[in-house]
């Protein structure tokens, strides 16, 4: 659902930008405000990516820089023309109250759509069982030291959670399991989200769900698993 929502959003935004491009940027207040609102959307999206970067495998580490730079490039492409034509616009335009209200609505709509997509992405990642001062997704109690056979027990906890999950999750492959404290992989997300203590006591188990292919987002899963007083438990799913 989140992939469909983002695709629809991007197509809608593209249609607005093409419409704005067909107007005279020095005379149309509506066109300028559409471009400004879309630039603001990419600014908010860039802030989100700064705090929640897209994880990529080591072989595609260079792609992470491109994903981080894309919002900045989009902001420049949208806002630079507005800045370059600001003098001509001020000299030859008269803004009405109706136009001002429309512009404010466009800005609020962009912010609302981004916040909705952000919340949808969090919900799709999996249910949260607890909260903490670091993040609402962190465990409510500090995990224990993993101890011996941590890898096998982390995988067993993931298998148990998938057994009672949705039908499409019950056909899966365990691709890898490793401590979150490892330099590469998805473990950095747990450390950044909940701090070094939780990160050091967490294992990451990566899975693949064939029934959810060809969606790259839905068919890949990463579970954060730790040992608690009650036993091993999945406390967060990134995807």
Secondary structure, 3 states (H helix, E strand, C coil): CHHHHHHHHHHHHHHHHHHHHCCCCCCCHHHHHHHHHHHHHHHHHHHHHHHCCCCCCHHHHHHHHHHHHHHHHHHHHHHHHHHHCHHHHHHHCCCCHHHHHHHHHHHHHHHHHHHHHHHHHHHHHCCCCCCCCCCCCCCCCCCECCCCCHHHHHHHHHHHHHHCCCHHHCCCEEEEEEECCCCCCCHHHHHHHHCHHHHHCEEEEEEECHHHCCCCCCCEEEEEEEEECCEEEEEEECC
